Amino acid sequence: MSVVIIGGNERMERMYSDLCLKHGCKAKIFTKASGDISKKVGSADLFVLFTSTVSHNLVKTALNEAKRCNAEVERCHSSSLSALKNILQERFPCETICNI
């Protein structure tokens, strides 16, 4: 499984990545717009948009890419680790795999 995270806090990138690994997912994290993200995203199963920390233009780009690769989109206003944990737990439960 593959997850693309758009937005969030730069300092928490490693924690986002580690949490995704615990759920058996690879994560690509873009906390800010750097170049053409549409070329870097690739194909993913889930797009997580932290809407409070991202520009409208970046959201539009992410939604277009999600539509292109038929991925699900989850929007969340909070960019906390627990918000991501709840999203991943709902989509990719891992009670038997890991202790979270």
Beta strands, then each sheet from edge to edge (+ up, - down):
strand 1: 2-6
strand 2: 26-30
strand 3: 46-50
strand 4: 72-76
sheet 1: 2+ 1+ 3+ 4+
end
